[in-house]
Amino acid sequence: MSKVDGKFNFSPISVNFLTEIAKVIFAIVMLLLQARHQKVGEKPLLSISTFVQAARNNVLLAVPALLYAINNYLKFTMQLYFNPATVKMLSNLKVLVIAILLKMIMKRRFSIIQWEALALLLIGISVNQLRSLPEGATAIGIPLATGAYVCTVIFITVPSMASVFNEYALKSQYDTSIYLQNLFLYGYGAIFNFLGILGTVIYKGPDSFDILQGHSRATMFLILNNAAQGILSSFFFKYADTILKKYSSTVATIFTGIASAALFGHVITMNFLLGISIVFISMHQFFSPLAKVKDEQQQNGNLELSNAKDTHRANDSFINMAAGANEEASHRGESDDRTPLLPR
């Protein structure tokens, strides 16, 4: 809705910068509320020593912040190639890349059925994309097939790495308040986007420094929506799982398609209906008890073979394949003395 004649009259970097500022404000407000409800004897959240120590321990958040800054700009570029529903479907490709990165970086384990579900997800997305690119169309001076291919590859890999690194960074400092971690993450994001604005000023001239130039009511809604999405994602990464977050986002795909058709007249094709159906089947298969039970049995059997003298521990252990949880998920089973997700 923020496009005019198929183009953006505003700087996408300015939207991303204002989005990060909105998230920083939210993190500060929630941090103040959380500090007001701290119990007696707890380490004060607002002390300088706590802030400095947390900043040092969470410096890794600068990595996903940089990757998110790149990805958020690519989101606008993708809108020049595809309609909103197609962009949403393409984003689901990140699930497979995320699964591979989780296996390599965080040593996650997935059952065969779950890998098949991810393959089925790719099939559903491919079905939706059949004959969706108009032949001979161009955008920003690049043939559509080439430009779309390059942007899609970057659009998939960059946020996938950002999500995995973000989950790792948040969970590696699990005892740190999520609002304090978000403050660092969004602060880094605001810095990187501001550097992007300065780069634009150097390239285009001082007139481009007006970050509100070309903005409208639609861009204000866009900023608030993107800020809310980023805030909610942080809770998924710290307290749930990256794949669960990505799979849950597929539910929004059907609503994106309907809204795109209602607002912009985009046609909901049979390919889209078949593709989204396969995606939902894949989601059901990935989280089905059948996938989890078989993998648990196999894992328990391996533990019994490797440690026959401690069979009671093998029988009690399991891997939560449905949520793709790793060793950090053990924090969720600890005492209820933890700071709640939201201030009371």
ChimeraX attribute file (.defattr): number of C-alpha atoms within 10 A of each C-alpha:
attribute: neighborCount
match mode: 1-to-1
recipient: residues
	/A:1	13
	/A:2	18
	/A:3	14
	/A:4	9
	/A:5	7
	/A:6	11
	/A:7	12
	/A:8	17
	/A:9	14
	/A:10	20
	/A:11	20
	/A:12	20
	/A:13	22
	/A:14	23
	/A:15	23
	/A:16	25
	/A:17	25
	/A:18	20
	/A:19	25
	/A:20	27
	/A:21	20
	/A:22	18
	/A:23	27
	/A:24	25
	/A:25	15
	/A:26	18
	/A:27	23
	/A:28	15
	/A:29	13
	/A:30	17
	/A:31	21
	/A:32	15
	/A:33	14
	/A:34	20
	/A:35	16
	/A:36	14
	/A:37	11
	/A:38	15
	/A:39	10
	/A:40	7
	/A:41	6
	/A:42	8
	/A:43	12
	/A:44	15
	/A:45	19
	/A:46	14
	/A:47	9
	/A:48	10
	/A:49	12
	/A:50	14
	/A:51	15
	/A:52	11
	/A:53	10
	/A:54	19
	/A:55	16
	/A:56	9
	/A:57	15
	/A:58	20
	/A:59	14
	/A:60	18
	/A:61	25
	/A:62	21
	/A:63	17
	/A:64	25
	/A:65	25
	/A:66	19
	/A:67	21
	/A:68	26
	/A:69	24
	/A:70	22
	/A:71	20
	/A:72	19
	/A:73	18
	/A:74	18
	/A:75	16
	/A:76	16
	/A:77	21
	/A:78	19
	/A:79	16
	/A:80	18
	/A:81	23
	/A:82	15
	/A:83	17
	/A:84	20
	/A:85	23
	/A:86	21
	/A:87	18
	/A:88	19
	/A:89	28
	/A:90	21
	/A:91	21
	/A:92	22
	/A:93	23
	/A:94	24
	/A:95	22
	/A:96	20
	/A:97	19
	/A:98	22
	/A:99	23
	/A:100	17
	/A:101	19
	/A:102	25
	/A:103	13
	/A:104	11
	/A:105	12
	/A:106	18
	/A:107	12
	/A:108	17
	/A:109	20
	/A:110	21
	/A:111	19
	/A:112	13
	/A:113	19
	/A:114	25
	/A:115	17
	/A:116	14
	/A:117	24
	/A:118	23
	/A:119	15
	/A:120	20
	/A:121	28
	/A:122	23
	/A:123	16
	/A:124	25
	/A:125	25
	/A:126	17
	/A:127	19
	/A:128	25
	/A:129	16
	/A:130	11
	/A:131	10
	/A:132	14
	/A:133	13
	/A:134	10
	/A:135	10
	/A:136	8
	/A:137	12
	/A:138	16
	/A:139	13
	/A:140	10
	/A:141	8
	/A:142	11
	/A:143	14
	/A:144	19
	/A:145	16
	/A:146	11
	/A:147	17
	/A:148	20
	/A:149	12
	/A:150	11
	/A:151	15
	/A:152	20
	/A:153	13
	/A:154	14
	/A:155	25
	/A:156	20
	/A:157	17
	/A:158	20
	/A:159	24
	/A:160	29
	/A:161	20
	/A:162	22
	/A:163	27
	/A:164	22
	/A:165	24
	/A:166	27
	/A:167	25
	/A:168	22
	/A:169	23
	/A:170	24
	/A:171	21
	/A:172	15
	/A:173	16
	/A:174	15
	/A:175	12
	/A:176	17
	/A:177	19
	/A:178	23
	/A:179	23
	/A:180	21
	/A:181	23
	/A:182	24
	/A:183	22
	/A:184	23
	/A:185	29
	/A:186	27
	/A:187	21
	/A:188	22
	/A:189	29
	/A:190	24
	/A:191	18
	/A:192	23
	/A:193	28
	/A:194	18
	/A:195	14
	/A:196	17
	/A:197	21
	/A:198	16
	/A:199	13
	/A:200	17
	/A:201	15
	/A:202	12
	/A:203	10
	/A:204	11
	/A:205	11
	/A:206	11
	/A:207	10
	/A:208	18
	/A:209	17
	/A:210	13
	/A:211	18
	/A:212	14
	/A:213	13
	/A:214	12
	/A:215	17
	/A:216	13
	/A:217	10
	/A:218	11
	/A:219	18
	/A:220	15
	/A:221	13
	/A:222	17
	/A:223	22
	/A:224	16
	/A:225	12
	/A:226	18
	/A:227	22
	/A:228	15
	/A:229	12
	/A:230	17
	/A:231	17
	/A:232	11
	/A:233	19
	/A:234	22
	/A:235	18
	/A:236	16
	/A:237	22
	/A:238	21
	/A:239	19
	/A:240	20
	/A:241	21
	/A:242	27
	/A:243	23
	/A:244	19
	/A:245	19
	/A:246	21
	/A:247	21
	/A:248	12
	/A:249	14
	/A:250	19
	/A:251	14
	/A:252	13
	/A:253	21
	/A:254	17
	/A:255	12
	/A:256	19
	/A:257	23
	/A:258	16
	/A:259	15
	/A:260	19
	/A:261	16
	/A:262	11
	/A:263	9
	/A:264	12
	/A:265	10
	/A:266	15
	/A:267	12
	/A:268	13
	/A:269	12
	/A:270	11
	/A:271	18
	/A:272	24
	/A:273	16
	/A:274	14
	/A:275	23
	/A:276	23
	/A:277	17
	/A:278	21
	/A:279	27
	/A:280	18
	/A:281	15
	/A:282	25
	/A:283	21
	/A:284	13
	/A:285	21
	/A:286	29
	/A:287	19
	/A:288	15
	/A:289	13
	/A:290	13
	/A:291	20
	/A:292	22
	/A:293	17
	/A:294	13
	/A:295	22
	/A:296	19
	/A:297	14
	/A:298	13
	/A:299	18
	/A:300	19
	/A:301	15
	/A:302	13
	/A:303	18
	/A:304	17
	/A:305	12
	/A:306	12
	/A:307	13
	/A:308	12
	/A:309	10
	/A:310	12
	/A:311	16
	/A:312	11
	/A:313	14
	/A:314	19
	/A:315	15
	/A:316	8
	/A:317	13
	/A:318	17
	/A:319	20
	/A:320	16
	/A:321	22
	/A:322	20
	/A:323	17
	/A:324	21
	/A:325	20
	/A:326	17
	/A:327	11
	/A:328	16
	/A:329	17
	/A:330	9
	/A:331	13
	/A:332	11
	/A:333	7
	/A:334	9
	/A:335	7
	/A:336	8
	/A:337	6
	/A:338	11
	/A:339	16
	/A:340	10
	/A:341	12
	/A:342	11
	/A:343	14
	/A:344	10
